């Protein structure tokens, strides 16, 4: 009997590209937040601007290139601009904003309205729009670049009581696009008027229960998660020896600023030391020569070593550190 090819294989998370959406009311910082995250994801950034040149107001933050789309906001214009950015070799593509492809002049709702007026059937008019919508969404999802999109939110004003006073606040509701768009993204951030972000959808698990102000560190944190596609052999847990001692109880450490400081603090919290050994171990993890400077290791590497290594897999990190230290002691004895 001829063996049938296997229908299933072992699940394995592979290196991926980010698909991130930022939705919020006007003034919540969608463009600013998108750029900050992009600076942590890559070097070459392309911003597709539909907001009448507002994308260039943040040129002081860092280097990025802009393509301005003018009305009519046909979905094909977005597809063509994304294709051009891919062919130019950009690392990150920002679409600011995707909502114009839906409600903007010449967008999908306009196309549906004209088709309904022509045919007299608003239901069948969606047959013209849905293929355009699907082509645009597929382009976003299949791009070889990291993709960040901004979306306007339907806005409502609510009345709240704070310290005995009545305060009127602007809040964002559903994103302005076709229903269900949030299901297409790896992470979907809802931005509030005070610029704080909360992930209403998060496949990474990095932002569960967190409120944050998006920054370049957010991009580096996401990049470390995306790059952690297979088990890093340096962090592969070793079989414990029969007489292995229990791991040292983690001790509290201060909240550091840079990723280098976070890496050292995470190592200290896991009982790894002394610090000079930790620094030498980090050089070996980074693939640097032993005589290289610890400070020369890029922040992106420290982010990866912290997020995808010590913080995520502390037992494997301790095993890796102990193997490195054993190797070092063996080399010193043989010298």
DRENDO-1510 file (C-alpha; in Angstrom, 1 decimal, always signed):
<recs>
REC; n; res; u; v; w
REC; 1; UNK; +0.0; +0.0; +0.0 .
REC; 2; UNK; +1.4; +3.4; -1.0 .
REC; 3; UNK; +2.2; +5.6; +1.9 .
REC; 4; UNK; +0.3; +8.9; +1.8 .
REC; 5; UNK; +2.1; +12.2; +2.4 .
REC; 6; UNK; +1.7; +13.5; +5.9 .
REC; 7; UNK; -1.0; +16.2; +6.2 .
REC; 8; UNK; +0.4; +17.5; +9.4 .
REC; 9; UNK; +3.8; +18.7; +10.5 .
REC; 10; UNK; +5.2; +19.9; +13.8 .
REC; 11; UNK; +4.2; +23.6; +14.5 .
REC; 12; UNK; +7.1; +25.9; +14.4 .
REC; 13; UNK; +7.1; +29.7; +14.7 .
REC; 14; UNK; +9.2; +31.1; +11.9 .
REC; 15; UNK; +10.8; +34.5; +11.4 .
REC; 16; UNK; +8.0; +36.9; +10.4 .
REC; 17; UNK; +7.3; +40.4; +9.4 .
REC; 18; UNK; +5.2; +42.7; +11.5 .
REC; 19; UNK; +1.6; +43.6; +10.7 .
REC; 20; UNK; +0.6; +46.4; +13.1 .
REC; 21; UNK; -2.4; +48.7; +13.2 .
REC; 22; UNK; -2.8; +51.9; +15.3 .
REC; 23; UNK; -6.3; +53.2; +15.6 .
REC; 24; UNK; -7.4; +56.4; +17.5 .
REC; 25; UNK; -9.3; +59.7; +17.4 .
REC; 26; UNK; -7.7; +62.8; +16.0 .
REC; 27; UNK; -4.9; +64.1; +18.2 .
REC; 28; UNK; -4.1; +60.7; +19.7 .
REC; 29; UNK; -0.7; +60.5; +18.1 .
REC; 30; UNK; -1.2; +57.9; +15.4 .
REC; 31; UNK; +1.5; +59.1; +12.9 .
REC; 32; UNK; +4.0; +59.9; +15.7 .
REC; 33; UNK; +3.5; +56.5; +17.3 .
REC; 34; UNK; +3.8; +54.7; +14.0 .
REC; 35; UNK; +7.1; +56.4; +13.2 .
REC; 36; UNK; +8.5; +55.8; +16.7 .
REC; 37; UNK; +7.8; +52.0; +16.4 .
REC; 38; UNK; +9.2; +52.0; +12.9 .
REC; 39; UNK; +12.5; +53.5; +14.1 .
REC; 40; UNK; +12.9; +50.4; +16.3 .
REC; 41; UNK; +12.1; +48.0; +13.5 .
REC; 42; UNK; +14.4; +49.0; +10.7 .
REC; 43; UNK; +16.7; +51.5; +9.1 .
REC; 44; UNK; +14.8; +52.4; +5.9 .
REC; 45; UNK; +11.3; +53.6; +6.4 .
REC; 46; UNK; +8.7; +54.6; +3.8 .
REC; 47; UNK; +5.6; +56.6; +4.8 .
REC; 48; UNK; +2.6; +56.6; +2.5 .
REC; 49; UNK; +0.8; +59.8; +3.5 .
REC; 50; UNK; -2.9; +60.6; +2.8 .
REC; 51; UNK; -3.2; +63.3; +5.4 .
REC; 52; UNK; -2.3; +66.3; +3.2 .
REC; 53; UNK; +1.4; +66.3; +4.0 .
REC; 54; UNK; +1.1; +65.9; +7.8 .
REC; 55; UNK; +3.5; +62.9; +7.6 .
REC; 56; UNK; +6.4; +65.3; +7.0 .
REC; 57; UNK; +5.8; +67.2; +10.2 .
REC; 58; UNK; +7.8; +64.7; +12.2 .
REC; 59; UNK; +11.0; +64.9; +10.0 .
REC; 60; UNK; +12.9; +66.0; +13.1 .
REC; 61; UNK; +12.4; +62.6; +14.7 .
REC; 62; UNK; +14.6; +60.7; +12.3 .
REC; 63; UNK; +15.2; +59.8; +8.7 .
REC; 64; UNK; +12.3; +58.5; +6.6 .
REC; 65; UNK; +10.9; +58.9; +3.1 .
REC; 66; UNK; +7.4; +60.1; +2.1 .
REC; 67; UNK; +5.0; +59.3; -0.7 .
REC; 68; UNK; +2.0; +61.6; -0.8 .
REC; 69; UNK; -1.3; +60.2; -2.1 .
REC; 70; UNK; -3.8; +62.7; -3.5 .
REC; 71; UNK; -7.6; +62.1; -4.0 .
REC; 72; UNK; -9.2; +60.0; -5.4 .
REC; 73; UNK; -8.1; +57.5; -2.8 .
REC; 74; UNK; -8.5; +54.4; -5.0 .
REC; 75; UNK; -7.4; +51.1; -3.4 .
REC; 76; UNK; -5.1; +50.5; -6.4 .
REC; 77; UNK; -3.1; +53.7; -5.5 .
REC; 78; UNK; -2.3; +52.1; -2.1 .
REC; 79; UNK; -1.3; +48.8; -3.8 .
REC; 80; UNK; +0.9; +50.6; -6.3 .
REC; 81; UNK; +2.6; +52.7; -3.5 .
REC; 82; UNK; +3.3; +49.6; -1.4 .
REC; 83; UNK; +4.7; +47.8; -4.4 .
REC; 84; UNK; +7.0; +50.7; -5.1 .
REC; 85; UNK; +8.2; +50.7; -1.5 .
REC; 86; UNK; +8.9; +47.0; -1.6 .
REC; 87; UNK; +10.9; +47.3; -4.9 .
REC; 88; UNK; +12.9; +50.2; -3.4 .
REC; 89; UNK; +14.0; +47.9; -0.6 .
REC; 90; UNK; +12.5; +49.6; +2.4 .
REC; 91; UNK; +12.5; +47.8; +5.8 .
REC; 92; UNK; +9.2; +49.3; +7.1 .
REC; 93; UNK; +6.2; +50.7; +5.3 .
REC; 94; UNK; +3.8; +53.0; +7.1 .
REC; 95; UNK; +0.3; +53.6; +5.6 .
REC; 96; UNK; -1.0; +56.8; +7.1 .
REC; 97; UNK; -4.0; +56.4; +7.0 .
REC; 98; UNK; -5.7; +53.3; +5.7 .
REC; 99; UNK; -9.1; +54.9; +6.5 .
REC; 100; UNK; -9.0; +57.1; +3.4 .
REC; 101; UNK; -9.1; +54.0; +1.2 .
REC; 102; UNK; -12.5; +53.3; +2.8 .
REC; 103; UNK; -14.2; +56.7; +3.5 .
REC; 104; UNK; -12.0; +59.1; +1.6 .
REC; 105; UNK; -12.8; +60.9; -1.7 .
REC; 106; UNK; -12.8; +58.1; -4.3 .
REC; 107; UNK; -12.5; +55.4; -1.7 .
REC; 108; UNK; -14.4; +52.2; -1.5 .
REC; 109; UNK; -17.6; +53.7; +0.0 .
REC; 110; UNK; -17.6; +56.2; -2.9 .
REC; 111; UNK; -17.1; +53.4; -5.4 .
REC; 112; UNK; -20.0; +51.4; -3.8 .
REC; 113; UNK; -22.3; +54.4; -3.9 .
REC; 114; UNK; -21.7; +55.1; -7.5 .
REC; 115; UNK; -22.2; +51.5; -8.5 .
REC; 116; UNK; -25.5; +51.4; -6.4 .
REC; 117; UNK; -26.7; +54.6; -8.2 .
REC; 118; UNK; -25.9; +53.1; -11.6 .
REC; 119; UNK; -27.5; +49.7; -11.0 .
REC; 120; UNK; -30.2; +50.6; -8.5 .
REC; 121; UNK; -29.0; +47.7; -6.3 .
REC; 122; UNK; -26.9; +48.6; -3.3 .
REC; 123; UNK; -26.3; +45.0; -2.4 .
REC; 124; UNK; -24.9; +43.9; -5.7 .
REC; 125; UNK; -22.8; +47.1; -5.8 .
REC; 126; UNK; -20.5; +45.5; -3.2 .
REC; 127; UNK; -19.4; +43.0; -5.8 .
REC; 128; UNK; -17.3; +45.8; -7.3 .
REC; 129; UNK; -15.9; +46.8; -4.0 .
REC; 130; UNK; -15.0; +43.5; -2.3 .
REC; 131; UNK; -12.3; +42.4; -4.8 .
REC; 132; UNK; -10.6; +45.8; -4.4 .
REC; 133; UNK; -10.8; +45.5; -0.6 .
REC; 134; UNK; -9.4; +42.0; -0.6 .
REC; 135; UNK; -6.6; +43.0; -3.0 .
REC; 136; UNK; -5.5; +45.8; -0.7 .
REC; 137; UNK; -5.7; +43.7; +2.5 .
REC; 138; UNK; -3.8; +40.9; +0.8 .
REC; 139; UNK; -1.1; +43.3; -0.3 .
REC; 140; UNK; -0.6; +44.5; +3.3 .
REC; 141; UNK; -0.5; +40.9; +4.6 .
REC; 142; UNK; +1.8; +39.5; +2.0 .
REC; 143; UNK; +4.4; +42.3; +1.9 .
REC; 144; UNK; +8.0; +41.3; +2.5 .
REC; 145; UNK; +8.4; +44.4; +4.6 .
REC; 146; UNK; +7.2; +45.3; +8.1 .
REC; 147; UNK; +3.8; +47.1; +7.7 .
REC; 148; UNK; +2.3; +49.6; +10.1 .
REC; 149; UNK; -1.1; +51.2; +9.3 .
REC; 150; UNK; -3.0; +53.9; +11.0 .
REC; 151; UNK; -6.7; +54.0; +11.2 .
REC; 152; UNK; -9.1; +56.8; +12.3 .
REC; 153; UNK; -11.5; +55.9; +15.0 .
REC; 154; UNK; -15.2; +56.9; +15.2 .
REC; 155; UNK; -15.1; +59.5; +17.8 .
REC; 156; UNK; -17.5; +60.1; +20.7 .
REC; 157; UNK; -17.5; +62.6; +23.6 .
REC; 158; UNK; -18.2; +61.2; +27.0 .
REC; 159; UNK; -18.9; +62.9; +30.3 .
REC; 160; UNK; -17.0; +61.7; +33.4 .
REC; 161; UNK; -16.5; +62.8; +37.0 .
REC; 162; UNK; -13.0; +63.4; +38.2 .
REC; 163; UNK; -12.2; +64.8; +41.7 .
REC; 164; UNK; -15.8; +66.0; +41.9 .
REC; 165; UNK; -15.7; +67.9; +38.6 .
REC; 166; UNK; -17.4; +67.1; +35.3 .
REC; 167; UNK; -14.9; +66.4; +32.6 .
REC; 168; UNK; -15.6; +65.9; +28.9 .
REC; 169; UNK; -13.3; +63.5; +27.2 .
REC; 170; UNK; -12.9; +62.4; +23.5 .
REC; 171; UNK; -12.8; +58.7; +23.1 .
REC; 172; UNK; -12.2; +56.5; +20.0 .
REC; 173; UNK; -14.6; +53.7; +19.2 .
REC; 174; UNK; -14.5; +51.3; +16.2 .
REC; 175; UNK; -11.8; +51.9; +13.5 .
REC; 176; UNK; -13.0; +53.6; +10.3 .
REC; 177; UNK; -12.7; +50.8; +7.8 .
REC; 178; UNK; -14.6; +47.7; +6.8 .
REC; 179; UNK; -15.8; +45.6; +9.8 .
REC; 180; UNK; -13.3; +43.0; +11.0 .
REC; 181; UNK; -10.1; +44.7; +9.8 .
REC; 182; UNK; -8.6; +44.2; +13.3 .
REC; 183; UNK; -8.5; +40.4; +12.7 .
REC; 184; UNK; -5.8; +40.9; +10.0 .
REC; 185; UNK; -3.0; +42.2; +12.2 .
REC; 186; UNK; -0.4; +40.7; +14.5 .
REC; 187; UNK; -1.0; +43.6; +17.0 .
REC; 188; UNK; -3.8; +46.1; +17.0 .
REC; 189; UNK; -3.2; +49.1; +19.3 .
REC; 190; UNK; -6.0; +51.4; +20.3 .
REC; 191; UNK; -4.7; +54.9; +21.1 .
REC; 192; UNK; -6.4; +57.2; +23.6 .
REC; 193; UNK; -6.4; +61.0; +23.5 .
REC; 194; UNK; -3.6; +61.1; +26.1 .
REC; 195; UNK; -1.4; +59.1; +23.6 .
REC; 196; UNK; -1.4; +55.9; +25.6 .
REC; 197; UNK; -1.9; +52.6; +23.7 .
REC; 198; UNK; -3.6; +49.4; +24.7 .
REC; 199; UNK; -3.5; +46.3; +22.6 .
REC; 200; UNK; -7.1; +45.1; +21.8 .
REC; 201; UNK; -5.5; +42.2; +19.8 .
REC; 202; UNK; -1.9; +40.9; +20.4 .
REC; 203; UNK; -0.7; +37.6; +19.0 .
REC; 204; UNK; +2.8; +38.2; +20.5 .
REC; 205; UNK; +1.6; +38.3; +24.1 .
REC; 206; UNK; +4.1; +41.1; +24.8 .
REC; 207; UNK; +1.5; +43.8; +25.6 .
REC; 208; UNK; -1.2; +41.8; +27.5 .
REC; 209; UNK; -2.6; +44.0; +30.2 .
REC; 210; UNK; -0.2; +46.8; +29.5 .
REC; 211; UNK; -0.8; +50.5; +28.8 .
REC; 212; UNK; +2.1; +52.2; +27.1 .
REC; 213; UNK; +3.2; +55.2; +25.1 .
REC; 214; UNK; +4.7; +53.7; +21.9 .
REC; 215; UNK; +8.4; +54.4; +21.4 .
REC; 216; UNK; +11.3; +53.0; +19.4 .
REC; 217; UNK; +11.8; +50.5; +22.2 .
REC; 218; UNK; +8.3; +49.1; +21.4 .
REC; 219; UNK; +9.6; +48.4; +17.9 .
REC; 220; UNK; +12.7; +46.8; +19.1 .
REC; 221; UNK; +10.7; +44.6; +21.5 .
REC; 222; UNK; +8.5; +43.5; +18.6 .
REC; 223; UNK; +11.5; +42.9; +16.4 .
REC; 224; UNK; +13.1; +40.6; +19.0 .
REC; 225; UNK; +9.8; +38.6; +19.2 .
REC; 226; UNK; +9.6; +38.4; +15.4 .
REC; 227; UNK; +13.2; +37.3; +15.0 .
REC; 228; UNK; +12.9; +34.6; +17.6 .
REC; 229; UNK; +11.8; +32.1; +14.9 .
REC; 230; UNK; +13.6; +29.0; +16.1 .
REC; 231; UNK; +15.2; +27.8; +19.3 .
REC; 232; UNK; +18.5; +29.7; +19.7 .
REC; 233; UNK; +21.1; +27.0; +20.4 .
REC; 234; UNK; +22.8; +29.4; +22.9 .
REC; 235; UNK; +19.6; +29.4; +24.9 .
REC; 236; UNK; +18.7; +25.7; +24.4 .
REC; 237; UNK; +18.1; +24.3; +27.9 .
REC; 238; UNK; +20.7; +21.6; +28.8 .
REC; 239; UNK; +19.7; +18.4; +30.6 .
REC; 240; UNK; +20.2; +19.1; +34.3 .
REC; 241; UNK; +22.9; +17.1; +36.1 .
REC; 242; UNK; +21.6; +14.6; +38.7 .
REC; 243; UNK; +23.2; +16.7; +41.5 .
REC; 244; UNK; +22.2; +20.0; +40.0 .
REC; 245; UNK; +21.5; +22.7; +42.6 .
REC; 246; UNK; +18.2; +24.5; +42.5 .
REC; 247; UNK; +18.3; +27.9; +40.8 .
REC; 248; UNK; +19.0; +30.9; +42.9 .
REC; 249; UNK; +16.0; +32.8; +43.9 .
REC; 250; UNK; +15.6; +35.9; +41.7 .
REC; 251; UNK; +16.3; +39.2; +43.5 .
REC; 252; UNK; +14.7; +42.5; +42.8 .
REC; 253; UNK; +16.5; +44.9; +40.5 .
REC; 254; UNK; +16.0; +48.5; +39.7 .
REC; 255; UNK; +14.0; +49.5; +36.6 .
REC; 256; UNK; +16.7; +50.4; +34.0 .
REC; 257; UNK; +16.5; +52.6; +30.9 .
REC; 258; UNK; +18.5; +51.3; +28.0 .
REC; 259; UNK; +18.3; +47.7; +26.7 .
REC; 260; UNK; +21.9; +47.2; +27.8 .
REC; 261; UNK; +20.9; +48.1; +31.4 .
REC; 262; UNK; +17.8; +45.9; +31.1 .
REC; 263; UNK; +19.9; +43.0; +30.0 .
REC; 264; UNK; +22.3; +43.4; +33.0 .
REC; 265; UNK; +19.4; +43.8; +35.3 .
REC; 266; UNK; +17.6; +40.7; +34.0 .
REC; 267; UNK; +20.8; +38.7; +34.4 .
REC; 268; UNK; +21.2; +40.0; +38.0 .
REC; 269; UNK; +17.6; +39.1; +38.8 .
REC; 270; UNK; +18.3; +35.5; +37.7 .
REC; 271; UNK; +21.4; +35.3; +39.9 .
REC; 272; UNK; +23.9; +35.4; +37.0 .
REC; 273; UNK; +27.2; +36.9; +37.9 .
REC; 274; UNK; +29.7; +38.4; +38.5 .
REC; 275; UNK; +28.9; +41.2; +36.1 .
REC; 276; UNK; +32.2; +40.9; +34.3 .
REC; 277; UNK; +31.4; +37.3; +33.4 .
REC; 278; UNK; +27.9; +38.3; +32.2 .
REC; 279; UNK; +29.5; +40.9; +29.9 .
REC; 280; UNK; +31.9; +38.4; +28.5 .
REC; 281; UNK; +29.1; +35.9; +28.0 .
REC; 282; UNK; +27.1; +38.6; +26.2 .
REC; 283; UNK; +30.0; +39.1; +23.8 .
REC; 284; UNK; +30.0; +35.4; +22.9 .
REC; 285; UNK; +26.2; +35.5; +22.4 .
REC; 286; UNK; +26.6; +38.5; +20.1 .
REC; 287; UNK; +29.3; +36.7; +18.1 .
REC; 288; UNK; +31.9; +39.4; +19.0 .
REC; 289; UNK; +35.6; +38.6; +19.6 .
REC; 290; UNK; +36.5; +38.3; +23.3 .
REC; 291; UNK; +38.5; +41.5; +23.3 .
REC; 292; UNK; +35.6; +43.5; +21.9 .
REC; 293; UNK; +33.9; +46.2; +24.0 .
REC; 294; UNK; +30.7; +45.3; +25.8 .
REC; 295; UNK; +29.4; +48.8; +25.1 .
REC; 296; UNK; +29.9; +48.2; +21.3 .
REC; 297; UNK; +27.1; +45.6; +21.2 .
REC; 298; UNK; +24.1; +47.2; +19.5 .
REC; 299; UNK; +21.0; +48.0; +21.5 .
REC; 300; UNK; +19.0; +45.8; +19.1 .
REC; 301; UNK; +21.1; +42.8; +20.1 .
REC; 302; UNK; +20.6; +43.6; +23.8 .
REC; 303; UNK; +16.8; +43.8; +23.2 .
REC; 304; UNK; +16.9; +40.4; +21.6 .
REC; 305; UNK; +19.0; +38.9; +24.3 .
REC; 306; UNK; +16.7; +40.3; +27.0 .
REC; 307; UNK; +13.2; +39.8; +25.5 .
REC; 308; UNK; +13.7; +36.6; +23.6 .
REC; 309; UNK; +16.4; +35.2; +26.0 .
REC; 310; UNK; +16.9; +36.0; +29.6 .
REC; 311; UNK; +13.4; +37.3; +30.4 .
REC; 312; UNK; +11.5; +34.8; +28.3 .
REC; 313; UNK; +13.6; +31.7; +29.0 .
REC; 314; UNK; +15.4; +32.2; +32.3 .
REC; 315; UNK; +16.2; +28.6; +32.9 .
REC; 316; UNK; +17.7; +28.2; +29.4 .
REC; 317; UNK; +19.7; +31.4; +29.9 .
REC; 318; UNK; +21.1; +30.1; +33.2 .
REC; 319; UNK; +22.1; +26.8; +31.5 .
REC; 320; UNK; +23.7; +28.7; +28.6 .
REC; 321; UNK; +25.6; +31.0; +31.1 .
REC; 322; UNK; +26.8; +27.9; +33.1 .
REC; 323; UNK; +28.0; +26.2; +29.9 .
REC; 324; UNK; +29.9; +29.3; +28.9 .
REC; 325; UNK; +31.5; +29.5; +32.3 .
REC; 326; UNK; +32.5; +25.8; +32.3 .
REC; 327; UNK; +34.0; +26.2; +28.9 .
REC; 328; UNK; +35.9; +29.3; +30.1 .
REC; 329; UNK; +37.3; +27.4; +33.2 .
REC; 330; UNK; +38.3; +24.4; +31.0 .
REC; 331; UNK; +40.1; +26.7; +28.6 .
REC; 332; UNK; +42.0; +28.4; +31.5 .
REC; 333; UNK; +43.1; +25.1; +33.0 .
REC; 334; UNK; +44.4; +24.0; +29.6 .
REC; 335; UNK; +46.3; +27.2; +29.1 .
</recs>
